[in-house]
């Protein structure tokens, strides 16, 4: 099956930056889109950003617009989430997921998920 592995999370101070990576270890990044979702305890997963694989078009959630950049490197089968000017509200587990068809921002439309990487932003 598809295996996605996230990395790059950690502890950062408010205003700092992190770059998350999502690697398809099976080298099968051939999807409609790849999305990054955040989840906090007791909450549903929220789409932070998504990128269309072929066209490289992007979508960003309003609360991260201007602070987050999603990109992909097809040769490395990797999708990145560059996060800048982080604040404590960004603290969450971040997951990447693949979408074959459906709504870019809807978590229940996605097919495969990684295990997540923790992002903690201190004040």
N, C-alpha and C positions, 0 to 999 in steps of 0.2 A: 504494500500500500504506500501511499504518499507519506513521506516523513518530512515534517517541517520542524526546524530547530531555531528558536529565537535566542538571541544573545545581546549583550550590550547594556542590560539594565544594571542598576546599582543605586547607590546613595549619592545624591548630589544636593548641593545647597541651592536655595532659591536664587533664580537668575542664571543658574548653570545650564549646561547642555549635556545631552547624551545622544548617541547614535545607536539605534537598535538595528539588528540585522535578523533577517529571516532567510534561512538557507534551506533549499530543497535538497536534502541529502541524496534523494533518488534521481536528481537532475531531471525533473519532470515538470518544470514550471511552464506549462502550456495551458494557461487558463484564460478565461475572460478577464479576470482581475484578481489582484491580491489585496487584501485589506488588513489594516491594523486596528485592533479593537482593544479597549481598555475595560477593566472590570474591577470594581471594589466590592468588598463583602456585602452581601445582601442586595446587590444591584445587578441589573442586566448588563450584558456586554454592549458597549457603545462604540460605534464606528468612529475612529479618530481620523483615518485617512484611507484612501483606496486608490489603486492605480490600475488602469487598463493595461494589460500586458502587451498587446500588440501596438496599440496606438499611443501608449504612455500618457493618456489623459489622466487627470487626477481629480480627486474629490477630498475636501477637508471639512471637518466639523467646524462649526462656527467658533467654538470655544478655543480652538487651537489655530485658527486661521492667522497666518502671519508669523507663527512661531514654529510651525512644523512643516517639514518637506519630506514627501515620500518620493522615492526613486527606485529604479531597478537596474540591475546589471545582468543582462541575459546570459552573457558568457560565464558568469559566476553563479548563475541560478540563485540570485540573491536579491531581496527587496530590503531597502533601508528606510528607516524612519529617523530623520534628523530632527531632534527636538531642542529648541533653544528657548532661552528665557523661561525656564521651567518655574512653576510655582507649586506650593504644597497640594493644591487641588489636582495636580497631575499625577499624584501618587496613586498607583494602581498596578495590577498585573496586566501586562501588555501581551496580546496574542496576535499572531499572524494567521491568516486563513486564506483559502483559495475559493474562488467563485467560478463555477462552470457557466451558469446562467442565472439571472435573477437581478434583484435590486442591490446596488452596490453598498448601501448603508445598512442593510438588514442582516443581522447576524444569522438568522435562521435560514438564510438563502445560501450560506457558505457550506462547502463540502468537507474540507479537511482543515484541521486546526493543529497548531503547535502546542507545546506544553506551557508556554508563557514565560515571560521574564519580568521580574519585579523591578519596578521603578519607584523609588522613594525620594521625595523632595522635602528637605528640611527647611524650616523657616529661618 
